[in-house]
């Protein structure tokens, strides 16, 4: 015996779908903090080589940082704008593909930009990260 969905069933299904889609955008915003006190951290092969304060300005700010790979000196360039950061294209000698540039802008501590051939990682760290009572919950 086949039974049709009632109007209430359709409203319930629509509400569940709408809440699911809304939570995709709301949860990352609720878990992050204000941009003040954030630092852009540049790691090369597991060692922090530079730290820059993350600026919240509508004007683009370009910062260059020197680094050394296999005895050769190079200069990296990051761009900061509106509380976000992006790594510009590195030399073809050390990073033949532009994957690190294609990663685009990052603005949160759970995001990163990576240039794998030279193990260059750019992350954002909070000066006073929130402390939680638990690290993970499993059942």
N, CA, C and O of each residue as an XYZ file, in Angstrom:
556
protein
N       0.836     -1.175      0.000
C       0.000      0.000      0.000
C       0.885      1.244      0.000
O       1.746      1.389      0.868
N       0.686      2.129     -0.951
C       1.506      3.333     -1.122
C       0.806      4.506     -0.459
O      -0.390      4.730     -0.647
N       1.585      5.253      0.327
C       1.009      6.384      1.042
C       1.720      7.658      0.591
O       2.948      7.673      0.505
N       0.991      8.702      0.309
C       1.553      9.976     -0.149
C       2.090     10.776      1.034
O       1.628     10.623      2.164
N       3.076     11.635      0.754
C       3.605     12.511      1.797
C       2.614     13.630      2.045
O       2.007     14.168      1.119
N       2.467     13.961      3.300
C       1.566     15.047      3.655
C       2.310     16.372      3.548
O       3.523     16.402      3.340
N       1.574     17.455      3.691
C       2.167     18.784      3.641
C       3.149     18.966      4.794
O       4.194     19.593      4.618
N       2.836     18.436      5.954
C       3.718     18.515      7.119
C       5.042     17.793      6.880
O       6.093     18.274      7.303
N       5.000     16.635      6.200
C       6.224     15.896      5.870
C       7.132     16.722      4.963
O       8.345     16.774      5.168
N       6.544     17.360      3.970
C       7.316     18.178      3.044
C       7.950     19.372      3.754
O       9.101     19.712      3.480
N       7.216     20.009      4.657
C       7.752     21.144      5.418
C       8.902     20.684      6.307
O       9.910     21.383      6.416
N       8.773     19.533      6.939
C       9.823     18.997      7.801
C      11.087     18.678      7.000
O      12.191     18.992      7.445
N      10.943     18.076      5.857
C      12.098     17.750      5.006
C      12.787     19.035      4.539
O      14.016     19.115      4.552
N      12.009     20.037      4.127
C      12.591     21.300      3.699
C      13.326     21.987      4.849
O      14.412     22.530      4.643
N      12.761     21.975      6.043
C      13.400     22.609      7.201
C      14.720     21.924      7.543
O      15.702     22.598      7.851
N      14.753     20.609      7.492
C      15.994     19.871      7.780
C      17.063     20.196      6.739
O      18.222     20.417      7.091
N      16.690     20.225      5.474
C      17.648     20.574      4.421
C      18.164     22.007      4.581
O      19.358     22.256      4.419
N      17.274     22.945      4.896
C      17.680     24.343      5.065
C      18.631     24.492      6.249
O      19.620     25.218      6.148
N      18.356     23.820      7.369
C      19.256     23.876      8.524
C      20.605     23.242      8.216
O      21.634     23.723      8.688
N      20.613     22.185      7.443
C      21.880     21.535      7.074
C      22.753     22.458      6.239
O      23.950     22.589      6.497
N      22.163     23.090      5.251
C      22.924     24.005      4.398
C      23.386     25.223      5.203
O      24.522     25.670      5.042
N      22.535     25.753      6.051
C      22.911     26.918      6.865
C      24.042     26.581      7.826
O      24.897     27.429      8.083
N      24.068     25.373      8.358
C      25.126     25.006      9.309
C      26.487     24.896      8.635
O      27.511     25.105      9.285
N      26.518     24.573      7.347
C      27.792     24.509      6.613
C      28.493     25.862      6.657
O      29.718     25.920      6.763
N      27.732     26.945      6.576
C      28.317     28.280      6.582
C      28.428     28.860      7.987
O      29.329     29.658      8.249
N      27.542     28.483      8.890
C      27.520     29.095     10.222
C      28.563     28.510     11.168
O      29.154     29.258     11.947
N      28.808     27.221     11.130
C      29.706     26.588     12.091
C      31.137     27.126     11.990
O      31.712     27.431     13.034
N      31.754     27.264     10.809
C      33.103     27.843     10.783
C      33.158     29.266     11.338
O      34.146     29.637     11.972
N      32.134     30.055     11.115
C      32.105     31.423     11.652
C      31.972     31.413     13.170
O      32.560     32.260     13.842
N      31.222     30.485     13.715
C      31.052     30.413     15.167
C      32.294     29.893     15.868
O      32.532     30.240     17.025
N      33.091     29.070     15.200
C      34.275     28.485     15.819
C      35.511     29.367     15.711
O      36.528     29.060     16.332
N      35.458     30.440     14.950
C      36.621     31.312     14.795
C      36.456     32.562     15.642
O      35.360     32.893     16.095
N      37.580     33.252     15.843
C      37.577     34.449     16.673
C      37.813     35.679     15.809
O      37.959     35.577     14.591
N      37.849     36.828     16.444
C      38.101     38.085     15.763
C      39.535     38.102     15.249
O      40.404     37.448     15.827
N      39.796     38.838     14.172
C      41.100     38.831     13.529
C      42.211     39.435     14.381
O      43.383     39.205     14.087
N      41.889     40.202     15.430
C      42.925     40.817     16.240
C      43.767     39.742     16.908
O      43.248     38.738     17.395
N      45.060     39.965     16.924
C      45.948     39.033     17.595
C      46.346     37.838     16.769
O      46.884     36.875     17.314
N      46.103     37.862     15.476
C      46.500     36.744     14.619
C      47.845     37.041     13.980
O      48.160     38.187     13.658
N      48.633     35.986     13.803
C      49.955     36.106     13.201
C      50.043     35.190     11.988
O      49.518     34.077     11.997
N      50.710     35.669     10.950
C      51.024     34.842      9.787
C      52.381     34.208     10.075
O      53.360     34.917     10.309
N      52.445     32.885     10.059
C      53.669     32.168     10.401
C      54.174     31.434      9.162
O      53.436     30.687      8.520
N      55.447     31.663      8.840
C      56.084     31.015      7.694
C      57.043     29.955      8.220
O      58.008     30.276      8.914
N      56.780     28.694      7.893
C      57.628     27.567      8.291
C      58.351     27.029      7.069
O      57.760     26.870      6.001
N      59.629     26.751      7.238
C      60.406     26.130      6.180
C      61.055     24.886      6.759
O      61.905     24.966      7.646
N      60.643     23.737      6.245
C      61.177     22.449      6.692
C      61.034     22.263      8.205
O      61.943     21.756      8.863
N      59.879     22.678      8.753
C      59.586     22.480     10.161
C      60.131     23.549     11.093
O      59.961     23.440     12.307
N      60.782     24.580     10.562
C      61.354     25.645     11.382
C      60.657     26.959     11.048
O      60.507     27.304      9.877
N      60.232     27.691     12.076
C      59.613     28.991     11.852
C      60.698     29.964     11.416
O      61.677     30.182     12.131
N      60.514     30.551     10.229
C      61.529     31.491      9.737
C      61.044     32.946      9.781
O      61.863     33.864      9.811
N      59.722     33.166      9.785
C      59.192     34.536      9.850
C      57.823     34.532     10.506
O      57.070     33.561     10.422
N      57.519     35.656     11.167
C      56.197     35.908     11.740
C      55.802     37.333     11.382
O      56.592     38.266     11.525
N      54.560     37.488     10.910
C      54.048     38.811     10.567
C      52.672     38.962     11.214
O      51.896     38.007     11.220
N      52.346     40.143     11.760
C      50.974     40.346     12.257
C      50.000     40.406     11.084
O      50.278     41.044     10.069
N      48.869     39.745     11.228
C      47.854     39.740     10.172
C      47.089     41.052     10.218
O      46.449     41.375     11.219
N      47.159     41.796      9.139
C      46.550     43.128      9.072
C      45.138     43.059      8.500
O      44.875     42.330      7.544
N      44.247     43.820      9.095
C      42.858     43.932      8.633
C      42.713     45.294      7.968
O      42.260     46.249      8.599
N      43.096     45.389      6.694
C      42.995     46.662      5.993
C      42.481     46.420      4.579
O      42.771     45.383      3.983
N      41.717     47.372      4.039
C      41.196     47.193      2.679
C      42.274     47.354      1.605
O      42.088     46.922      0.467
N      43.391     47.971      1.964
C      44.502     48.130      1.034
C      45.386     46.892      1.058
O      45.668     46.357      2.130
N      45.820     46.436     -0.089
C      46.712     45.282     -0.166
C      48.095     45.674      0.345
O      48.629     46.725     -0.008
N      48.660     44.813      1.180
C      50.008     45.027      1.713
C      50.871     43.845      1.276
O      50.491     42.692      1.476
N      52.015     44.123      0.688
C      52.915     43.089      0.194
C      54.133     43.019      1.107
O      54.757     44.039      1.399
N      54.464     41.819      1.554
C      55.625     41.601      2.407
C      56.521     40.563      1.762
O      56.052     39.517      1.314
N      57.795     40.851      1.715
C      58.766     39.903      1.183
C      59.565     39.321      2.334
O      59.873     40.010      3.307
N      59.895     38.041      2.209
C      60.701     37.382      3.237
C      61.782     36.540      2.567
O      61.509     35.806      1.617
N      63.014     36.653      3.070
C      64.101     35.859      2.498
C      64.123     34.458      3.102
O      63.768     34.265      4.265
N      64.542     33.491      2.304
C      64.743     32.134      2.806
C      65.779     31.440      1.943
O      66.093     31.885      0.839
N      66.299     30.348      2.463
C      67.361     29.637      1.774
C      66.966     28.184      1.565
O      66.476     27.524      2.482
N      67.184     27.688      0.340
C      66.894     26.298     -0.007
C      68.104     25.734     -0.736
O      68.547     26.283     -1.745
N      68.631     24.638     -0.219
C      69.793     23.971     -0.810
C      70.945     24.932     -1.106
O      71.573     24.861     -2.162
N      71.210     25.828     -0.159
C      72.329     26.750     -0.283
C      72.074     27.970     -1.152
O      72.955     28.822     -1.267
N      70.918     28.086     -1.759
C      70.580     29.228     -2.608
C      69.591     30.133     -1.870
O      68.691     29.643     -1.187
N      69.752     31.430     -2.004
C      68.850     32.392     -1.374
C      67.700     32.741     -2.317
O      67.905     32.956     -3.512
N      66.498     32.792     -1.769
C      65.291     33.139     -2.523
C      64.493     34.155     -1.719
O      64.753     34.360     -0.534
N      63.538     34.778     -2.356
C      62.641     35.714     -1.686
C      61.209     35.300     -1.974
O      60.814     35.121     -3.126
N      60.436     35.152     -0.900
C      59.015     34.853     -1.031
C      58.218     36.129     -0.842
O      58.692     37.070     -0.206
N      57.022     36.171     -1.385
C      56.189     37.369     -1.300
C      54.781     36.967     -0.905
O      54.149     36.142     -1.564
N      54.292     37.562      0.186
C      52.914     37.329      0.597
C      52.130     38.629      0.467
O      52.681     39.725      0.563
N      50.850     38.473      0.249
C      49.948     39.616      0.145
C      48.900     39.504      1.233
O      48.281     38.453      1.404
N      48.697     40.599      1.978
C      47.677     40.640      3.021
C      46.637     41.697      2.672
O      46.971     42.811      2.269
N      45.372     41.324      2.836
C      44.277     42.247      2.564
C      43.022     41.731      3.267
O      42.711     40.542      3.198
N      42.310     42.621      3.935
C      41.040     42.287      4.601
C      41.178     41.126      5.578
O      40.262     40.311      5.689
N      42.295     41.030      6.285
C      42.474     39.952      7.260
C      42.743     38.601      6.632
O      42.561     37.570      7.279
N      43.175     38.591      5.381
C      43.488     37.349      4.673
C      44.906     37.431      4.137
O      45.459     38.523      4.010
N      45.498     36.291      3.821
C      46.861     36.255      3.301
C      46.938     35.275      2.136
O      46.234     34.266      2.103
N      47.821     35.602      1.168
C      48.023     34.756     -0.003
C      49.515     34.749     -0.338
O      50.181     35.778     -0.234
N      50.033     33.597     -0.736
C      51.419     33.466     -1.151
C      51.497     33.620     -2.668
O      50.772     32.962     -3.413
N      52.393     34.506     -3.107
C      52.589     34.688     -4.545
C      53.512     33.601     -5.082
O      54.152     32.882     -4.315
N      53.572     33.494     -6.370
C      54.316     32.444     -7.071
C      55.788     32.451     -6.675
O      56.453     33.485     -6.730
N      56.283     31.289     -6.278
C      57.699     31.106     -5.977
C      58.452     30.767     -7.260
O      57.843     30.480     -8.291
N      59.766     30.802     -7.186
C      60.611     30.517     -8.339
C      60.357     29.106     -8.875
O      60.112     28.178     -8.104
N      60.417     28.953    -10.190
C      60.240     27.643    -10.822
C      61.341     26.667    -10.421
O      61.140     25.454    -10.475
N      62.499     27.183    -10.019
C      63.612     26.319     -9.618
C      63.266     25.475     -8.395
O      63.659     24.312     -8.308
N      62.536     26.057     -7.459
C      62.251     25.356     -6.208
C      60.825     24.818     -6.128
O      60.552     23.900     -5.355
N      59.931     25.375     -6.907
C      58.536     24.932     -6.901
C      58.004     24.970     -8.330
O      57.416     25.968     -8.748
N      58.210     23.880     -9.087
C      57.858     23.897    -10.506
C      56.363     24.065    -10.793
O      56.000     24.610    -11.835
N      55.515     23.619     -9.913
C      54.072     23.781    -10.111
C      53.568     24.937     -9.245
O      54.170     25.247     -8.217
N      52.490     25.563     -9.645
C      51.968     26.730     -8.913
C      50.825     26.363     -7.967
O      49.900     27.152     -7.773
N      50.887     25.186     -7.388
C      49.802     24.734     -6.513
C      49.658     25.657     -5.303
O      48.541     25.934     -4.867
N      50.772     26.133     -4.760
C      50.706     27.012     -3.590
C      49.990     28.324     -3.920
O      49.328     28.894     -3.052
N      50.107     28.801     -5.129
C      49.401     30.012     -5.539
C      47.920     29.714     -5.757
O      47.062     30.542     -5.450
N      47.625     28.537     -6.285
C      46.242     28.149     -6.539
C      45.445     27.939     -5.258
O      44.215     27.935     -5.298
N      46.117     27.764     -4.123
C      45.415     27.589     -2.849
C      44.677     28.852     -2.448
O      43.734     28.787     -1.659
N      45.082     29.996     -2.970
C      44.349     31.242     -2.759
C      44.552     31.849     -1.387
O      45.622     31.739     -0.789
N      43.505     32.491     -0.901
C      43.552     33.255      0.345
C      43.209     32.383      1.541
O      42.351     31.504      1.453
N      43.881     32.627      2.659
C      43.525     31.991      3.926
C      43.305     33.077      4.970
O      43.901     34.152      4.896
N      42.449     32.790      5.940
C      42.172     33.777      6.982
C      41.956     33.151      8.353
O      41.796     33.878      9.333
N      41.946     31.841      8.450
C      41.667     31.176      9.718
C      42.795     30.243     10.113
O      43.611     29.855      9.277
N      42.840     29.884     11.384
C      43.938     29.070     11.901
C      43.890     27.622     11.419
O      44.894     26.918     11.520
N      42.774     27.165     10.906
C      42.693     25.793     10.404
C      43.035     25.698      8.912
O      42.950     24.616      8.333
N      43.415     26.804      8.291
C      43.777     26.814      6.875
C      45.293     26.960      6.734
O      45.956     27.471      7.637
N      45.837     26.513      5.609
C      47.272     26.668      5.351
C      47.556     26.707      3.864
O      46.755     26.262      3.042
N      48.726     27.256      3.540
C      49.238     27.268      2.175
C      50.532     26.467      2.194
O      51.384     26.692      3.054
N      50.691     25.537      1.260
C      51.839     24.636      1.274
C      52.525     24.631     -0.084
O      51.873     24.541     -1.124
N      53.858     24.729     -0.059
C      54.686     24.471     -1.238
C      55.484     23.224     -0.905
O      56.530     23.302     -0.262
N      54.996     22.088     -1.339
C      55.527     20.796     -0.922
C      56.973     20.515     -1.332
O      57.705     19.934     -0.531
N      57.426     20.890     -2.523
C      58.807     20.531     -2.883
C      59.863     21.064     -1.916
O      60.896     20.426     -1.713
N      59.607     22.238     -1.313
C      60.589     22.800     -0.385
C      60.091     22.776      1.059
O      60.766     23.275      1.959
N      58.921     22.203      1.278
C      58.305     22.101      2.603
C      58.094     23.472      3.245
O      58.400     23.672      4.420
N      57.573     24.405      2.464
C      57.231     25.736      2.945
C      55.753     25.746      3.293
O      54.909     25.428      2.455
N      55.442     26.112      4.531
C      54.054     26.114      4.999
C      53.749     27.475      5.601
O      54.508     27.981      6.428
N      52.641     28.064      5.188
C      52.181     29.333      5.755
C      50.871     29.068      6.475
O      49.917     28.558      5.889
N      50.839     29.424      7.764
C      49.650     29.229      8.579
C      49.307     30.525      9.292
O      50.073     31.488      9.266
N      48.165     30.534      9.916
C      47.741     31.663     10.742
C      47.570     31.133     12.153
O      46.888     30.132     12.374
N      48.197     31.813     13.108
C      48.102     31.427     14.513
C      47.490     32.562     15.311
O      47.699     33.738     15.013
N      46.737     32.194     16.321
C      46.168     33.181     17.223
C      47.130     33.368     18.388
O      47.724     32.401     18.864
N      47.288     34.623     18.855
C      48.195     34.870     19.964
C      47.694     34.209     21.240
O      48.477     33.624     21.988
N      46.403     34.298     21.489
C      45.799     33.671     22.661
C      44.740     32.682     22.194
O      43.554     33.011     22.186
N      45.152     31.461     21.802
C      44.155     30.513     21.312
C      43.205     30.107     22.445
O      43.624     29.998     23.597
N      41.952     29.890     22.123
C      41.016     29.474     23.161
C      41.378     28.089     23.686
O      41.779     27.207     22.925
N      41.233     27.914     24.989
C      41.535     26.616     25.591
C      40.224     25.880     25.838
O      39.270     26.439     26.381
N      40.198     24.639     25.434
C      39.019     23.818     25.611
C      39.310     22.765     26.667
O      40.460     22.372     26.862
N      38.266     22.312     27.346
C      38.433     21.306     28.386
C      38.760     19.947     27.804
O      39.329     19.106     28.499
N      38.421     19.711     26.563
C      38.675     18.420     25.944
C      39.263     18.634     24.550
O      39.058     19.670     23.917
N      39.983     17.640     24.105
C      40.601     17.713     22.787
C      39.737     17.006     21.751
O      39.551     17.501     20.640
N      39.214     15.849     22.126
C      38.380     15.073     21.208
C      37.463     14.182     22.032
O      37.788     13.787     23.152
N      36.341     13.884     21.464
C      35.393     12.981     22.112
C      35.174     11.817     21.183
O      34.918     12.007     19.994
N      35.273     10.598     21.714
C      34.978      9.422     20.904
C      34.087      8.496     21.719
O      34.108      8.501     22.949
N      33.326      7.725     21.017
C      32.400      6.811     21.686
C      32.754      5.382     21.355
O      32.090      4.457     21.823
